[in-house]
Amino acid sequence: MTPTTILAIIIIYFGILIFISRVVSKKDSSNDTFFKANKNSKWYLVAFGMIGTALSGVTFISVPGEVGAPTGEQFKYFQFILGNALGFIIIAKVLLPLYYRLNLTSIYGYIEGRLGYYSYKTSAGIFLISRTIGSAFRLYLVVIVLQRYVFDDFGVPFWATVLISLLLIFAYTYKGGLKTIIITDTLQTLFLVSSVFFTIYFICDSLNLSLPEAFETVKNSNYSKIFFFEDFIGSRFHFVKQILGGMFVTIAMVGLDQDLMQKNLSCKNIGEAQKNMFTFTGIFVVINLFFLGVGALLYIYANNNGIAVPNDMGKPRTDLLFPEIAFNYLTIVPAVIFLLGLTAATFATTDSALTALTTSFCVDFLGMDKAENLANKNNVRNRHLVHVAFSLLMFVVIIIFNSLNDKSVVSMIFRIASYTYGPLLGLYSFGLFMKNHAVKDKLVPFICLASPLLTLALSLNSQAVFGNYVFDNELIIVNGLITFVLLLCISRKAERVLG
């Protein structure tokens, strides 16, 4: 597929999204629409659309690529997904009822009532930093693919590709916000899910395999091992580490994250929100299993056709195998389907993140939901300015990532960003389980700074301290536990408070 064809498809794709945005926000572009979609979202649309938000472009290209990685990952990621499912259930049964009972616009309002002003601002600040870095990183990795296979041919510099991507996202989100995203993400998730199934079909057809034969081929290949019970101390892949890590990462990075929770809070009531979460969980587990299946089939196809994993700066890049095969070896139809899936996965994540960042800043730092500020005529204009500011901030962060030009450094930055959710886990755990304790509020920001630093130091020295023990995603539990213990140290018994 030629770069011109790819560019034409992208233009048509965003034309559709901008048209939907105009229709949805034509009658109402108020802050209530932007922040909460007027609390009138259909639970089934939210459930389906959340798939696109949860599965970023990184998942779309990296999960299949890791199946055949030299480290022997195979289907080990599915263990993590099962942990995710447990985390989603806990969110639905514990956190969602809390948020609905308090009628929150920003979920960090709970921390203000429970722990205090400085704790509240700290938790909201953690989200803003973490989501900005994480979303910028996800968009960065996919822009690299678009740059390599499309915009390099037109002589467009990398910074311009990033700017164009963010301008397109801004164009269809700045008015309708969450109400627009509920609709556009549903459409984008449809493209995403369809691309997975159609990709499996086209690769099977290229390999002359029926779907049952493809299942057996994957099952009998060297790529399909799911459960790893060997070497609990030294292996990152061990079942217990993956399950616990998956569960607590989900609780922290979904249940305590304004982005995904904002969609849940747009449902009419807690019953519909829980139906949304349970439905989403089932779809999420199944679709990730199919992503892993795509990965195994891609490596089988590559081996049969003598296709090497693409290199970048002399190092193999497994996350480029999927686009390499889709654009250069399959016919135009599967290439178009891959492009639509990748675009949908990327922009469904980024548009949702920009909306959540804008919401959090407007509510948590500008107080736009406060009774005394609701009548301010400049609220909508100020919201637009905040939306522009976060778009520009994400642009700057992506340019910094690119200037580092070191994949290991960038990966570490992304991992450190995930560490910041550990303090959120500790804050909410303390609020929920220590209801007869109040903290010295002004010290909380220092604890939330110290906790991830201590966790990072522990991770870097874990083999020396714990007898060759290697941490993986379960490190977030340690992070949250450190925060919890430090909060306990600065607390005192008090009357039962909110939460």
C-alpha positions as CSV (number, residue, x, y, z in Angstrom):
1,M,0.0,0.0,0.0
2,T,1.4,3.3,-1.0
3,P,1.9,6.3,1.4
4,T,-0.5,8.3,-0.7
5,T,-3.2,5.7,-0.2
6,I,-2.5,5.5,3.6
7,L,-2.7,9.3,3.8
8,A,-6.0,9.5,2.0
9,I,-7.5,6.9,4.4
10,I,-6.3,8.9,7.4
11,I,-7.9,12.1,6.0
12,I,-11.2,10.3,5.4
13,Y,-11.1,8.7,8.8
14,F,-10.6,12.0,10.7
15,G,-13.2,13.7,8.5
16,I,-15.7,11.3,9.8
17,L,-14.7,11.9,13.4
18,I,-14.8,15.7,13.0
19,F,-18.3,15.4,11.4
20,I,-19.6,13.3,14.3
21,S,-18.1,15.9,16.7
22,R,-19.9,18.7,15.0
23,V,-23.3,16.9,15.1
24,V,-22.9,15.8,18.7
25,S,-21.8,19.2,20.1
26,K,-24.0,21.4,17.8
27,K,-26.7,21.9,20.4
28,D,-24.7,21.8,23.6
29,S,-21.0,22.4,24.3
30,S,-21.3,23.3,27.9
31,N,-18.9,22.1,30.7
32,D,-21.5,19.6,31.9
33,T,-21.5,18.0,28.4
34,F,-17.7,18.1,28.2
35,F,-17.1,16.8,31.8
36,K,-19.9,14.3,32.3
37,A,-21.8,13.9,29.0
38,N,-24.8,15.2,30.9
39,K,-24.8,11.9,32.9
40,N,-26.9,10.4,30.1
41,S,-24.5,7.9,28.4
42,K,-25.8,4.5,27.4
43,W,-23.9,1.8,29.4
44,Y,-23.4,-0.5,26.4
45,L,-21.8,2.3,24.3
46,V,-19.5,3.2,27.2
47,A,-18.6,-0.5,27.7
48,F,-17.7,-1.0,24.0
49,G,-16.0,2.4,23.6
50,M,-13.8,1.8,26.6
51,I,-12.1,-1.1,24.8
52,G,-10.6,1.4,22.4
53,T,-9.4,3.5,25.3
54,A,-7.9,0.6,27.2
55,L,-6.2,-0.9,24.2
56,S,-3.7,1.7,23.0
57,G,-1.7,1.7,19.8
58,V,1.1,0.3,21.9
59,T,-1.0,-2.7,22.7
60,F,-2.1,-3.0,19.1
61,I,1.5,-3.4,17.8
62,S,3.5,-4.4,20.9
63,V,1.4,-7.3,22.3
64,P,1.5,-9.3,19.0
65,G,5.2,-8.4,18.6
66,E,6.2,-9.6,22.1
67,V,4.8,-13.1,21.4
68,G,7.9,-14.1,19.5
69,A,10.4,-11.9,21.4
70,P,13.8,-13.5,22.1
71,T,13.0,-13.2,25.9
72,G,10.5,-16.0,25.4
73,E,7.3,-14.1,26.3
74,Q,4.9,-16.2,24.2
75,F,1.3,-15.8,25.7
76,K,2.6,-14.8,29.2
77,Y,0.7,-11.5,28.8
78,F,-2.6,-13.3,29.2
79,Q,-1.7,-14.0,32.8
80,F,-1.5,-10.2,33.3
81,I,-4.9,-9.9,31.5
82,L,-6.5,-12.3,33.9
83,G,-5.2,-10.1,36.8
84,N,-6.7,-7.1,35.0
85,A,-10.1,-8.9,35.0
86,L,-9.9,-9.3,38.8
87,G,-9.0,-5.7,39.1
88,F,-12.0,-4.6,37.0
89,I,-14.3,-6.6,39.2
90,I,-13.0,-4.9,42.3
91,I,-13.4,-1.5,40.7
92,A,-17.0,-2.3,39.9
93,K,-17.9,-3.6,43.3
94,V,-15.8,-1.2,45.5
95,L,-14.8,2.0,43.8
96,L,-17.7,2.8,41.5
97,P,-20.3,2.7,44.3
98,L,-18.1,5.1,46.3
99,Y,-17.8,7.5,43.4
100,Y,-21.5,7.4,42.6
101,R,-22.5,7.8,46.3
102,L,-20.4,11.0,46.5
103,N,-21.7,12.2,43.0
104,L,-18.1,13.1,41.9
105,T,-17.1,14.8,38.7
106,S,-13.4,14.3,39.4
107,I,-12.7,11.1,41.4
108,Y,-10.0,12.9,43.3
109,G,-12.8,14.8,45.1
110,Y,-12.9,11.8,47.4
111,I,-9.4,12.4,48.6
112,E,-10.3,16.1,49.5
113,G,-13.1,15.0,51.7
114,R,-11.3,12.1,53.3
115,L,-7.6,13.3,53.7
116,G,-7.6,17.0,53.0
117,Y,-6.8,19.8,50.6
118,Y,-3.1,19.1,50.0
119,S,-3.7,15.4,49.6
120,Y,-6.4,16.2,47.1
121,K,-4.2,18.5,45.0
122,T,-1.4,15.9,45.2
123,S,-3.6,13.0,43.9
124,A,-4.9,15.2,41.0
125,G,-1.3,16.3,40.2
126,I,-0.2,12.7,40.2
127,F,-2.8,11.9,37.6
128,L,-2.0,14.9,35.4
129,I,1.7,14.0,35.3
130,S,1.2,10.3,34.9
131,R,-1.4,10.5,32.2
132,T,0.4,13.2,30.2
133,I,3.6,11.1,30.1
134,G,1.8,7.8,29.5
135,S,-0.4,9.1,26.7
136,A,2.4,11.0,25.1
137,F,4.5,7.9,25.1
138,R,1.7,5.8,23.5
139,L,1.1,8.4,20.8
140,Y,4.9,8.7,20.2
141,L,5.4,5.0,19.5
142,V,2.6,5.0,16.9
143,V,3.6,8.3,15.3
144,I,6.9,6.5,14.7
145,V,5.1,3.9,12.6
146,L,3.2,6.6,10.7
147,Q,6.4,8.5,10.1
148,R,8.3,5.5,8.9
149,Y,5.6,4.2,6.5
150,V,3.9,7.4,5.4
151,F,5.2,10.8,6.2
152,D,8.9,10.2,5.4
153,D,7.9,9.7,1.8
154,F,6.4,13.2,1.7
155,G,9.4,14.8,3.4
156,V,7.3,15.8,6.5
157,P,9.4,16.2,9.6
158,F,8.6,14.2,12.7
159,W,7.5,17.3,14.7
160,A,5.0,18.2,12.0
161,T,3.6,14.7,12.1
162,V,3.1,14.9,15.9
163,L,1.5,18.4,15.6
164,I,-0.9,17.3,12.9
165,S,-1.9,14.3,15.0
166,L,-2.7,16.4,18.0
167,L,-4.5,19.1,16.0
168,L,-6.8,16.5,14.5
169,I,-7.6,15.1,18.0
170,F,-8.2,18.7,19.3
171,A,-10.5,19.4,16.4
172,Y,-13.0,16.8,17.4
173,T,-12.8,16.9,21.2
174,Y,-12.5,20.5,22.2
175,K,-16.3,21.3,22.1
176,G,-18.2,18.1,23.0
177,G,-15.5,16.5,25.1
178,L,-16.8,13.3,26.8
179,K,-20.1,13.3,25.0
180,T,-18.3,13.3,21.7
181,I,-15.8,10.7,22.8
182,I,-18.5,8.3,23.9
183,I,-19.7,8.2,20.3
184,T,-16.3,8.5,18.4
185,D,-14.7,5.9,20.7
186,T,-17.5,3.5,19.9
187,L,-16.8,3.9,16.2
188,Q,-13.1,3.6,16.7
189,T,-13.4,0.5,18.9
190,L,-15.5,-1.1,16.1
191,F,-12.6,-0.5,13.7
192,L,-10.1,-1.8,16.3
193,V,-12.0,-5.0,17.0
194,S,-12.8,-5.6,13.3
195,S,-9.2,-5.2,12.4
196,V,-8.1,-8.0,14.8
197,F,-10.6,-10.5,13.4
198,F,-10.0,-9.6,9.8
199,T,-6.2,-9.7,10.3
200,I,-6.6,-13.2,11.7
201,Y,-8.7,-14.2,8.7
202,F,-6.3,-12.7,6.1
203,I,-3.2,-14.2,7.6
204,C,-4.9,-17.6,7.8
205,D,-5.9,-17.3,4.2
206,S,-2.3,-16.4,3.3
207,L,-1.1,-19.5,5.2
208,N,-3.8,-21.7,3.6
209,L,-5.2,-22.5,7.0
210,S,-8.9,-22.7,8.1
211,L,-9.7,-21.1,11.4
212,P,-9.7,-24.5,13.3
213,E,-6.4,-25.4,11.6
214,A,-4.9,-22.0,12.6
215,F,-6.0,-22.7,16.2
216,E,-4.2,-26.0,16.2
217,T,-1.1,-24.5,14.5
218,V,-0.9,-21.8,17.1
219,K,-1.5,-24.3,19.9
220,N,1.3,-26.5,18.7
221,S,3.7,-23.7,18.0
222,N,6.5,-22.4,20.1
223,Y,4.5,-19.2,20.8
224,S,1.5,-20.4,22.8
225,K,2.6,-21.0,26.4
226,I,0.3,-19.1,28.7
227,F,1.1,-20.1,32.3
228,F,4.6,-19.8,33.8
229,F,5.1,-21.4,37.2
230,E,8.9,-21.8,37.0
231,D,11.4,-19.7,39.0
232,F,9.3,-17.5,41.2
233,I,12.3,-15.6,42.5
234,G,14.2,-14.8,39.3
235,S,11.5,-14.8,36.6
236,R,9.3,-11.8,35.6
237,F,6.9,-14.1,33.9
238,H,5.8,-16.1,37.0
239,F,2.0,-16.6,37.3
240,V,1.7,-15.1,40.8
241,K,3.6,-11.9,39.8
242,Q,1.6,-11.4,36.7
243,I,-1.8,-12.0,38.3
244,L,-1.1,-9.7,41.3
245,G,0.6,-7.1,39.2
246,G,-2.3,-7.2,36.7
247,M,-4.9,-6.8,39.4
248,F,-3.2,-3.9,41.3
249,V,-2.1,-2.1,38.1
250,T,-5.7,-2.1,37.0
251,I,-7.0,-0.9,40.3
252,A,-4.5,1.9,40.4
253,M,-4.3,2.9,36.7
254,V,-8.0,2.4,35.8
255,G,-10.0,2.6,39.1
256,L,-7.9,5.6,40.4
257,D,-7.5,7.2,37.0
258,Q,-9.8,10.0,35.9
259,D,-9.6,9.0,32.3
260,L,-11.4,5.7,32.3
261,M,-13.5,6.5,35.4
262,Q,-14.9,9.6,33.8
263,K,-16.7,7.5,31.2
264,N,-18.1,5.2,33.9
265,L,-19.4,8.3,35.8
266,S,-21.3,9.5,32.7
267,C,-23.8,6.6,33.1
268,K,-27.2,7.3,34.6
269,N,-26.7,5.3,37.8
270,I,-24.5,2.9,39.6
271,G,-26.4,-0.1,38.2
272,E,-25.7,0.8,34.6
273,A,-22.1,1.7,35.4
274,Q,-21.5,-1.7,36.9
275,K,-23.2,-3.4,33.9
276,N,-20.8,-1.4,31.7
277,M,-17.7,-2.5,33.7
278,F,-18.6,-6.2,33.8
279,T,-19.4,-6.2,30.0
280,F,-16.2,-4.4,29.3
281,T,-14.2,-6.9,31.3
282,G,-15.5,-9.8,29.3
283,I,-14.8,-8.2,25.9
284,F,-11.4,-7.0,27.1
285,V,-10.2,-10.5,28.1
286,V,-11.4,-12.1,24.8
287,I,-10.0,-9.4,22.5
288,N,-6.6,-9.6,24.2
289,L,-6.5,-13.3,23.6
290,F,-7.1,-12.7,20.0
291,F,-4.3,-10.1,19.9
292,L,-1.9,-12.8,21.2
293,G,-3.2,-15.1,18.5
294,V,-2.5,-12.5,15.9
295,G,1.1,-12.3,17.2
296,A,1.6,-16.1,16.9
297,L,0.2,-16.1,13.4
298,L,2.4,-13.2,12.4
299,Y,5.6,-15.0,13.5
300,I,4.4,-18.2,11.8
301,Y,3.8,-16.2,8.6
302,A,7.2,-14.5,8.9
303,N,9.0,-17.8,9.3
304,N,7.2,-19.3,6.4
305,N,8.1,-16.4,4.1
306,G,11.6,-15.6,5.3
307,I,10.6,-12.2,6.8
308,A,13.0,-10.8,9.4
309,V,12.0,-8.7,12.4
310,P,12.6,-5.1,11.4
311,N,15.6,-3.3,12.8
312,D,16.0,0.1,14.3
313,M,19.5,1.4,15.0
314,G,20.8,-2.1,14.6
315,K,18.4,-3.6,17.2
316,P,15.4,-5.8,16.4
317,R,12.1,-4.1,16.9
318,T,9.4,-6.7,17.4
319,D,6.7,-4.0,17.6
320,L,7.3,-3.2,14.0
321,L,6.7,-6.7,12.7
322,F,2.9,-6.2,12.5
323,P,3.1,-3.0,10.4
324,E,5.9,-4.4,8.3
325,I,3.9,-7.4,7.3
326,A,0.6,-5.5,6.9
327,F,2.0,-2.8,4.7
328,N,4.6,-4.6,2.7
329,Y,3.5,-8.3,2.4
330,L,-0.3,-8.6,2.6
331,T,-2.8,-7.2,0.0
332,I,-4.3,-3.8,0.2
333,V,-7.5,-4.8,2.1
334,P,-5.7,-6.2,5.2
335,A,-3.3,-3.3,5.0
336,V,-6.2,-0.8,5.1
337,I,-7.8,-2.8,8.0
338,F,-4.5,-2.7,9.9
339,L,-4.2,1.0,9.4
340,L,-7.7,1.6,10.6
341,G,-7.2,-0.6,13.7
342,L,-3.9,1.1,14.6
343,T,-5.3,4.6,14.1
344,A,-8.4,3.7,16.1
345,A,-6.4,2.2,19.0
346,T,-4.1,5.2,19.1
347,F,-6.5,8.1,18.9
348,A,-9.2,6.5,21.1
349,T,-6.6,6.5,23.8
350,T,-5.2,10.0,23.2
351,D,-8.5,11.8,22.7
352,S,-9.9,10.3,26.0
353,A,-6.7,11.2,27.8
354,L,-6.8,14.9,26.6
355,T,-10.4,15.2,27.7
356,A,-9.7,13.7,31.1
357,L,-6.7,15.9,31.6
358,T,-8.7,19.0,30.8
359,T,-11.5,17.8,33.1
360,S,-9.2,17.1,36.0
361,F,-7.4,20.5,35.7
362,C,-10.7,22.5,35.3
363,V,-12.4,20.7,38.3
364,D,-9.5,20.0,40.6
365,F,-7.4,23.1,40.2
366,L,-9.8,25.8,38.7
367,G,-12.9,24.6,40.7
368,M,-15.3,24.9,37.8
369,D,-17.8,22.5,39.4
370,K,-18.0,24.6,42.6
371,A,-21.4,26.2,43.2
372,E,-19.8,29.7,43.3
373,N,-18.1,29.2,40.0
374,L,-20.9,27.6,37.9
375,A,-22.2,31.0,36.7
376,N,-18.9,32.2,35.5
377,K,-19.4,33.2,31.8
378,N,-15.7,32.5,31.0
379,N,-15.8,28.8,32.1
380,V,-16.2,27.5,28.6
381,R,-13.5,29.8,27.2
382,N,-11.1,28.8,30.0
383,R,-11.8,25.1,29.4
384,H,-10.8,25.6,25.7
385,L,-7.6,27.3,26.8
386,V,-6.8,24.4,29.2
387,H,-7.5,21.9,26.3
388,V,-5.1,23.8,24.1
389,A,-2.5,23.9,26.8
390,F,-2.5,20.1,27.4
391,S,-2.4,19.5,23.7
392,L,0.8,21.7,23.5
393,L,2.2,20.0,26.6
394,M,1.8,16.6,25.0
395,F,3.5,17.8,21.9
396,V,6.5,19.0,23.9
397,V,6.7,15.7,25.8
398,I,6.7,13.7,22.6
399,I,9.4,15.8,21.0
400,I,11.5,15.3,24.2
401,F,11.0,11.5,23.9
402,N,12.1,11.6,20.3
403,S,15.2,13.7,21.1
404,L,16.4,11.2,23.6
405,N,16.6,8.7,20.8
406,D,17.2,5.9,23.3
407,K,14.5,3.2,23.5
408,S,15.8,2.0,26.9
409,V,15.7,5.5,28.4
410,V,12.2,6.1,27.0
411,S,11.0,2.8,28.3
412,M,12.3,3.6,31.8
413,I,10.5,7.0,31.7
414,F,7.3,5.2,30.9
415,R,7.8,2.7,33.7
416,I,8.6,5.5,36.2
417,A,5.4,7.2,35.1
418,S,3.5,4.0,36.1
419,Y,5.3,4.2,39.5
420,T,3.4,7.4,40.3
421,Y,0.1,5.5,40.4
422,G,1.5,3.6,43.5
423,P,0.9,6.6,45.8
424,L,-2.7,6.8,44.5
425,L,-3.1,3.2,45.5
426,G,-1.7,4.0,48.9
427,L,-3.9,7.1,49.4
428,Y,-7.1,5.5,48.4
429,S,-6.3,2.3,50.5
430,F,-5.6,4.5,53.5
431,G,-8.8,6.4,53.0
432,L,-10.9,3.3,52.7
433,F,-9.4,1.0,55.3
434,M,-8.3,3.5,58.0
435,K,-11.5,5.4,58.4
436,N,-10.8,6.4,62.0
437,H,-7.5,8.0,61.1
438,A,-6.7,11.5,59.8
439,V,-3.3,12.5,58.3
440,K,-1.1,15.5,58.6
441,D,-2.3,16.8,55.3
442,K,0.6,19.1,54.5
443,L,3.1,16.2,54.7
444,V,1.2,14.1,52.1
445,P,2.9,15.6,49.0
446,F,6.3,14.7,50.4
447,I,5.3,11.1,51.1
448,C,3.9,10.8,47.5
449,L,7.3,12.0,46.2
450,A,9.3,9.8,48.4
451,S,7.3,6.6,47.8
452,P,8.1,6.1,44.1
453,L,11.7,7.1,44.7
454,L,12.0,4.4,47.4
455,T,10.3,1.9,45.1
456,L,12.6,2.7,42.3
457,A,15.6,2.2,44.5
458,L,14.2,-1.1,45.8
459,S,13.6,-2.3,42.2
460,L,17.1,-1.5,41.1
461,N,18.6,-3.3,44.1
462,S,16.1,-6.1,44.5
463,Q,18.4,-8.9,43.5
464,A,21.0,-7.9,46.1
465,V,18.4,-7.2,48.9
466,F,16.0,-10.1,48.3
467,G,18.3,-12.9,47.1
468,N,18.0,-12.5,43.3
469,Y,14.3,-11.6,43.4
470,V,13.2,-9.8,40.2
471,F,10.2,-7.5,40.3
472,D,7.7,-7.0,37.5
473,N,4.3,-5.3,37.6
474,E,3.8,-6.4,41.2
475,L,6.1,-3.5,42.1
476,I,3.1,-1.2,42.2
477,I,1.9,-3.2,45.3
478,V,5.2,-2.3,47.1
479,N,4.8,1.3,46.0
480,G,1.3,1.5,47.4
481,L,2.3,-0.3,50.6
482,I,5.2,2.2,51.2
483,T,2.8,5.1,50.8
484,F,0.2,3.4,53.1
485,V,2.8,2.8,55.9
486,L,4.2,6.4,55.6
487,L,0.7,7.8,55.8
488,L,0.1,5.7,58.9
489,C,3.2,7.2,60.4
490,I,1.8,10.8,60.0
491,S,-1.7,9.9,61.1
492,R,-3.7,10.1,64.3
493,K,-7.0,8.6,65.4
494,A,-10.0,10.8,64.8
495,E,-13.7,10.7,64.3
496,R,-14.9,8.7,61.3
497,V,-14.9,11.0,58.3
498,L,-16.1,10.8,54.6
499,G,-15.4,7.5,52.8
